[in-house]
């Protein structure tokens, strides 16, 4: 039998991860900025990036959002939205001092970690916060009890802690970490300290975990995994790490212009996913480009359905209906 010379081309496929893209906290945060612009008009000031995605930030800037690094940059009395990553009490105090009208877009799952930090600090425990130094979410949580909090990232950091083994400690984690790596750090904390408590449930958010699980499955059946997400997106970076840890080549793709066609040499199956702050339009553009390069057989991975919805602030409701309408950017590809 003569081999079909087109067979290799037909076998080239793309497997789309499920779930992927926007989580409930991201939709809520983006929708808050869109509704604030609808109700109050431009400009609406946003402290830091509302979510870590360059496309989203650019689109909101076009609509009149102004992103600033500090509440001190917002004109006195103006409207200011706090990002999904949360802020410290010092930032809230600074905003109040300037008379800012604040709308808080902190993800409810991040807000939960803030409350846990306050509770453990009141109990007199040293808080060991597992996370990345300098990340906005970590800075916000640490700010709840800075004198009681130590940020750690690795098992080695735990081993280097200059604390007696019987110190009353509590651990918390950044919500966008790698589940496996965090589990190793938490296990070392339990080995090291005799008086240790932690949250009743895992602080790593459902969306980060679901996307990591889906990427792990992609890595098992793909020659290459591409994760759409910005370089400052912690959960997107973790997804790339998860794929690599399971033996698959993987790359972060902020948008289709960052696709290196050399990555596709010798590749038959490509897994594609996206971080929790990456819009579906960027995934579609990448898939279209891969199709043009011969990977035009697209398969949707089976995955965990996500039906979580976080309510919007009541102050953003329509004055006539009393309901908060959906907004175009936040509602993309729902």
C-alpha positions as a Python dict, from the first residue, in 0.01 Angstrom:
ca = {
    (1, 'X'): (0, 0, 0),
    (2, 'X'): (132, 341, -93),
    (3, 'X'): (142, 588, 193),
    (4, 'X'): (-80, 892, 156),
    (5, 'X'): (159, 1191, 142),
    (6, 'X'): (-114, 1412, 292),
    (7, 'X'): (-164, 1197, 599),
    (8, 'X'): (82, 1389, 814),
    (9, 'X'): (-91, 1715, 730),
    (10, 'X'): (-432, 1573, 821),
    (11, 'X'): (-298, 1446, 1153),
    (12, 'X'): (-192, 1792, 1261),
    (13, 'X'): (-438, 1908, 1521),
    (14, 'X'): (-509, 2165, 1790),
    (15, 'X'): (-671, 2062, 2118),
    (16, 'X'): (-844, 2350, 2294),
    (17, 'X'): (-838, 2330, 2673),
    (18, 'X'): (-1159, 2335, 2868),
    (19, 'X'): (-1196, 2538, 3083),
    (20, 'X'): (-979, 2829, 2973),
    (21, 'X'): (-990, 3208, 2977),
    (22, 'X'): (-1189, 3440, 3200),
    (23, 'X'): (-1275, 3334, 3554),
    (24, 'X'): (-1561, 3482, 3756),
    (25, 'X'): (-1336, 3728, 3940),
    (26, 'X'): (-1190, 3863, 3616),
    (27, 'X'): (-1532, 3903, 3454),
    (28, 'X'): (-1654, 4089, 3760),
    (29, 'X'): (-1351, 4323, 3769),
    (30, 'X'): (-1365, 4409, 3399),
    (31, 'X'): (-1740, 4456, 3419),
    (32, 'X'): (-1699, 4697, 3712),
    (33, 'X'): (-1474, 4924, 3505),
    (34, 'X'): (-1708, 4907, 3205),
    (35, 'X'): (-2015, 4988, 3417),
    (36, 'X'): (-1833, 5270, 3594),
    (37, 'X'): (-1754, 5422, 3253),
    (38, 'X'): (-2116, 5378, 3142),
    (39, 'X'): (-2257, 5544, 3454),
    (40, 'X'): (-1997, 5808, 3531),
    (41, 'X'): (-1828, 5872, 3198),
    (42, 'X'): (-1457, 5908, 3136),
    (43, 'X'): (-1216, 5926, 3296),
    (44, 'X'): (-1241, 5641, 3543),
    (45, 'X'): (-915, 5586, 3728),
    (46, 'X'): (-798, 5232, 3800),
    (47, 'X'): (-523, 5161, 4051),
    (48, 'X'): (-280, 4919, 3880),
    (49, 'X'): (-396, 4696, 3594),
    (50, 'X'): (-753, 4585, 3660),
    (51, 'X'): (-641, 4234, 3557),
    (52, 'X'): (-304, 4123, 3424),
    (53, 'X'): (-369, 4128, 3052),
    (54, 'X'): (-234, 4386, 2808),
    (55, 'X'): (-524, 4352, 2563),
    (56, 'X'): (-788, 4416, 2831),
    (57, 'X'): (-599, 4716, 2965),
    (58, 'X'): (-562, 4861, 2615),
    (59, 'X'): (-931, 4814, 2533),
    (60, 'X'): (-1041, 4980, 2857),
    (61, 'X'): (-800, 5268, 2797),
    (62, 'X'): (-969, 5327, 2461),
    (63, 'X'): (-1299, 5358, 2646),
    (64, 'X'): (-1168, 5614, 2893),
    (65, 'X'): (-1009, 5420, 3179),
    (66, 'X'): (-686, 5565, 3312),
    (67, 'X'): (-450, 5322, 3484),
    (68, 'X'): (-224, 5458, 3758),
    (69, 'X'): (38, 5300, 3981),
    (70, 'X'): (-77, 5471, 4299),
    (71, 'X'): (-389, 5625, 4445),
    (72, 'X'): (-177, 5937, 4493),
    (73, 'X'): (-193, 5988, 4115),
    (74, 'X'): (-572, 6013, 4116),
    (75, 'X'): (-715, 6367, 4134),
    (76, 'X'): (-875, 6443, 4469),
    (77, 'X'): (-1241, 6346, 4480),
    (78, 'X'): (-1226, 6143, 4158),
    (79, 'X'): (-1359, 5793, 4099),
    (80, 'X'): (-1103, 5516, 4154),
    (81, 'X'): (-1141, 5141, 4099),
    (82, 'X'): (-922, 4901, 4297),
    (83, 'X'): (-798, 4611, 4086),
    (84, 'X'): (-897, 4245, 4113),
    (85, 'X'): (-574, 4169, 4302),
    (86, 'X'): (-677, 4363, 4613),
    (87, 'X'): (-508, 4640, 4810),
    (88, 'X'): (-368, 4691, 5157),
    (89, 'X'): (-536, 4895, 5433),
    (90, 'X'): (-270, 5162, 5376),
    (91, 'X'): (-392, 5207, 5017),
    (92, 'X'): (-752, 5233, 5136),
    (93, 'X'): (-648, 5493, 5391),
    (94, 'X'): (-461, 5689, 5124),
    (95, 'X'): (-767, 5687, 4899),
    (96, 'X'): (-988, 5806, 5184),
    (97, 'X'): (-742, 6085, 5265),
    (98, 'X'): (-771, 6209, 4906),
    (99, 'X'): (-1150, 6188, 4918),
    (100, 'X'): (-1162, 5938, 4634),
    (101, 'X'): (-1486, 5768, 4538),
    (102, 'X'): (-1378, 5405, 4549),
    (103, 'X'): (-1526, 5102, 4376),
    (104, 'X'): (-1359, 4783, 4493),
    (105, 'X'): (-1308, 4517, 4222),
    (106, 'X'): (-1108, 4283, 4446),
    (107, 'X'): (-1182, 3920, 4359),
    (108, 'X'): (-1396, 3770, 4638),
    (109, 'X'): (-1152, 3479, 4667),
    (110, 'X'): (-867, 3724, 4728),
    (111, 'X'): (-1081, 3917, 4978),
    (112, 'X'): (-1127, 3587, 5165),
    (113, 'X'): (-749, 3557, 5208),
    (114, 'X'): (-739, 3912, 5347),
    (115, 'X'): (-997, 3818, 5610),
    (116, 'X'): (-801, 3507, 5702),
    (117, 'X'): (-487, 3718, 5749),
    (118, 'X'): (-671, 3950, 5987),
    (119, 'X'): (-807, 3657, 6187),
    (120, 'X'): (-470, 3487, 6225),
    (121, 'X'): (-304, 3816, 6321),
    (122, 'X'): (-569, 3871, 6590),
    (123, 'X'): (-488, 3523, 6720),
    (124, 'X'): (-126, 3629, 6764),
    (125, 'X'): (16, 3395, 6501),
    (126, 'X'): (300, 3461, 6262),
    (127, 'X'): (153, 3446, 5910),
    (128, 'X'): (362, 3259, 5654),
    (129, 'X'): (228, 3382, 5320),
    (130, 'X'): (320, 3152, 5033),
    (131, 'X'): (349, 3367, 4723),
    (132, 'X'): (565, 3576, 4496),
    (133, 'X'): (735, 3877, 4652),
    (134, 'X'): (623, 4195, 4478),
    (135, 'X'): (302, 4053, 4331),
    (136, 'X'): (11, 4291, 4390),
    (137, 'X'): (-203, 4026, 4555),
    (138, 'X'): (75, 3937, 4799),
    (139, 'X'): (143, 4303, 4879),
    (140, 'X'): (-224, 4356, 4958),
    (141, 'X'): (-255, 4055, 5190),
    (142, 'X'): (76, 4127, 5360),
    (143, 'X'): (-45, 4481, 5423),
    (144, 'X'): (-325, 4355, 5646),
    (145, 'X'): (-71, 4259, 5915),
    (146, 'X'): (279, 4354, 5795),
    (147, 'X'): (439, 4311, 6136),
    (148, 'X'): (303, 3954, 6159),
    (149, 'X'): (363, 3837, 5801),
    (150, 'X'): (658, 3668, 5629),
    (151, 'X'): (641, 3597, 5255),
    (152, 'X'): (791, 3266, 5140),
    (153, 'X'): (807, 3103, 4798),
    (154, 'X'): (993, 2772, 4822),
    (155, 'X'): (1066, 2475, 5044),
    (156, 'X'): (1414, 2623, 5092),
    (157, 'X'): (1258, 2945, 5221),
    (158, 'X'): (1077, 2742, 5487),
    (159, 'X'): (1399, 2573, 5591),
    (160, 'X'): (1574, 2910, 5624),
    (161, 'X'): (1309, 3066, 5848),
    (162, 'X'): (1465, 3198, 6168),
    (163, 'X'): (1180, 3089, 6392),
    (164, 'X'): (1162, 2834, 6675),
    (165, 'X'): (983, 2516, 6567),
    (166, 'X'): (712, 2570, 6830),
    (167, 'X'): (626, 2922, 6708),
    (168, 'X'): (249, 2961, 6663),
    (169, 'X'): (219, 3009, 6286),
    (170, 'X'): (-50, 3015, 6020),
    (171, 'X'): (-7, 2978, 5648),
    (172, 'X'): (-192, 3142, 5361),
    (173, 'X'): (-129, 3121, 4989),
    (174, 'X'): (-153, 3347, 4688),
    (175, 'X'): (-456, 3235, 4487),
    (176, 'X'): (-277, 3186, 4151),
    (177, 'X'): (7, 2951, 4246),
    (178, 'X'): (94, 2607, 4115),
    (179, 'X'): (-105, 2358, 4320),
    (180, 'X'): (170, 2093, 4327),
    (181, 'X'): (449, 2332, 4422),
    (182, 'X'): (235, 2496, 4690),
    (183, 'X'): (148, 2154, 4835),
    (184, 'X'): (520, 2080, 4874),
    (185, 'X'): (578, 2409, 5057),
    (186, 'X'): (278, 2354, 5286),
    (187, 'X'): (397, 2000, 5362),
    (188, 'X'): (735, 2138, 5465),
    (189, 'X'): (565, 2395, 5688),
    (190, 'X'): (376, 2117, 5865),
    (191, 'X'): (698, 1919, 5903),
    (192, 'X'): (881, 2220, 6045),
    (193, 'X'): (627, 2371, 6286),
    (194, 'X'): (439, 2194, 6563),
    (195, 'X'): (178, 2469, 6618),
    (196, 'X'): (47, 2545, 6271),
    (197, 'X'): (-297, 2621, 6130),
    (198, 'X'): (-421, 2703, 5782),
    (199, 'X'): (-740, 2783, 5594),
    (200, 'X'): (-1020, 2526, 5598),
    (201, 'X'): (-1010, 2511, 5219),
    (202, 'X'): (-737, 2567, 4966),
    (203, 'X'): (-665, 2935, 4893),
    (204, 'X'): (-562, 2854, 4535),
    (205, 'X'): (-869, 2956, 4340),
    (206, 'X'): (-1094, 2712, 4160),
    (207, 'X'): (-1014, 2868, 3820),
    (208, 'X'): (-637, 2842, 3862),
    (209, 'X'): (-670, 2480, 3970),
    (210, 'X'): (-910, 2389, 3689),
    (211, 'X'): (-684, 2545, 3427),
    (212, 'X'): (-374, 2374, 3565),
    (213, 'X'): (-555, 2038, 3559),
    (214, 'X'): (-664, 2094, 3200),
    (215, 'X'): (-310, 2188, 3093),
    (216, 'X'): (-173, 1878, 3266),
    (217, 'X'): (-408, 1669, 3054),
    (218, 'X'): (-308, 1862, 2741),
    (219, 'X'): (60, 1798, 2817),
    (220, 'X'): (-2, 1422, 2822),
    (221, 'X'): (-150, 1418, 2472),
    (222, 'X'): (35, 1702, 2295),
    (223, 'X'): (378, 1765, 2148),
    (224, 'X'): (351, 2133, 2238),
    (225, 'X'): (136, 2343, 2471),
    (226, 'X'): (73, 2713, 2409),
    (227, 'X'): (-78, 2925, 2686),
    (228, 'X'): (-229, 3260, 2591),
    (229, 'X'): (-162, 3515, 2863),
    (230, 'X'): (41, 3821, 2950),
    (231, 'X'): (391, 3795, 3093),
    (232, 'X'): (281, 3948, 3424),
    (233, 'X'): (-6, 3700, 3464),
    (234, 'X'): (91, 3469, 3750),
    (235, 'X'): (-172, 3205, 3675),
    (236, 'X'): (-73, 3194, 3305),
    (237, 'X'): (294, 3147, 3392),
    (238, 'X'): (203, 2865, 3630),
    (239, 'X'): (14, 2689, 3349),
    (240, 'X'): (326, 2693, 3133),
    (241, 'X'): (527, 2552, 3424),
    (242, 'X'): (272, 2274, 3478),
    (243, 'X'): (294, 2164, 3115),
    (244, 'X'): (674, 2158, 3127),
    (245, 'X'): (674, 1968, 3457),
    (246, 'X'): (473, 1697, 3282),
    (247, 'X'): (728, 1659, 3006),
    (248, 'X'): (579, 1875, 2732),
    (249, 'X'): (736, 2170, 2553),
    (250, 'X'): (535, 2480, 2642),
    (251, 'X'): (540, 2853, 2576),
    (252, 'X'): (355, 3163, 2690),
    (253, 'X'): (197, 3352, 2400),
    (254, 'X'): (84, 3706, 2496),
    (255, 'X'): (-83, 3731, 2153),
    (256, 'X'): (-49, 3578, 1808),
    (257, 'X'): (239, 3809, 1713),
    (258, 'X'): (451, 3625, 1972),
    (259, 'X'): (407, 3284, 1807),
    (260, 'X'): (745, 3153, 1693),
    (261, 'X'): (680, 2924, 1397),
    (262, 'X'): (999, 2734, 1472),
    (263, 'X'): (824, 2593, 1779),
    (264, 'X'): (604, 2395, 1539),
    (265, 'X'): (888, 2205, 1368),
    (266, 'X'): (815, 1833, 1401),
    (267, 'X'): (501, 1901, 1602),
    (268, 'X'): (179, 1716, 1527),
    (269, 'X'): (-49, 1791, 1823),
    (270, 'X'): (-71, 2134, 1985),
    (271, 'X'): (-259, 2200, 2308),
    (272, 'X'): (-390, 2556, 2347),
    (273, 'X'): (-518, 2715, 2665),
    (274, 'X'): (-540, 3062, 2816),
    (275, 'X'): (-496, 3217, 3156),
    (276, 'X'): (-784, 3340, 3369),
    (277, 'X'): (-738, 3701, 3256),
    (278, 'X'): (-692, 3631, 2882),
    (279, 'X'): (-984, 3708, 2649),
    (280, 'X'): (-1108, 3452, 2399),
    (281, 'X'): (-1037, 3680, 2103),
    (282, 'X'): (-664, 3623, 2156),
    (283, 'X'): (-718, 3246, 2157),
    (284, 'X'): (-919, 3264, 1834),
    (285, 'X'): (-647, 3464, 1663),
    (286, 'X'): (-385, 3209, 1768),
    (287, 'X'): (-598, 2915, 1652),
    (288, 'X'): (-659, 3086, 1318),
    (289, 'X'): (-286, 3134, 1271),
    (290, 'X'): (-214, 2772, 1358),
    (291, 'X'): (-478, 2665, 1105),
    (292, 'X'): (-306, 2871, 838),
    (293, 'X'): (15, 2685, 924),
    (294, 'X'): (-150, 2346, 871),
    (295, 'X'): (-291, 2270, 1217),
    (296, 'X'): (-653, 2310, 1111),
    (297, 'X'): (-811, 2009, 1284),
    (298, 'X'): (-948, 2160, 1608),
    (299, 'X'): (-1074, 1943, 1894),
    (300, 'X'): (-1234, 2066, 2218),
    (301, 'X'): (-1103, 1898, 2531),
    (302, 'X'): (-1353, 1765, 2781),
    (303, 'X'): (-1324, 1956, 3104),
    (304, 'X'): (-1484, 2071, 3426),
    (305, 'X'): (-1775, 2312, 3362),
    (306, 'X'): (-1751, 2643, 3544),
    (307, 'X'): (-2072, 2817, 3649),
    (308, 'X'): (-1938, 3042, 3926),
    (309, 'X'): (-2068, 3400, 3911),
    (310, 'X'): (-1969, 3678, 4151),
    (311, 'X'): (-2225, 3953, 4206),
    (312, 'X'): (-2149, 4309, 4104),
    (313, 'X'): (-2166, 4604, 4346),
    (314, 'X'): (-2526, 4722, 4379),
    (315, 'X'): (-2423, 5081, 4311),
    (316, 'X'): (-2356, 4984, 3949),
    (317, 'X'): (-2712, 4866, 3890),
    (318, 'X'): (-2930, 5020, 3622),
    (319, 'X'): (-3131, 5300, 3792),
    (320, 'X'): (-3451, 5188, 3618),
    (321, 'X'): (-3438, 4806, 3632),
    (322, 'X'): (-3227, 4778, 3947),
    (323, 'X'): (-3016, 4511, 3777),
    (324, 'X'): (-2653, 4523, 3670),
    (325, 'X'): (-2649, 4463, 3293),
    (326, 'X'): (-2383, 4256, 3121),
    (327, 'X'): (-2100, 4447, 2960),
    (328, 'X'): (-1935, 4368, 2624),
    (329, 'X'): (-1572, 4309, 2724),
    (330, 'X'): (-1646, 4119, 3045),
    (331, 'X'): (-1910, 3910, 2872),
    (332, 'X'): (-1687, 3810, 2580),
    (333, 'X'): (-1728, 3445, 2474),
    (334, 'X'): (-1941, 3356, 2777),
}
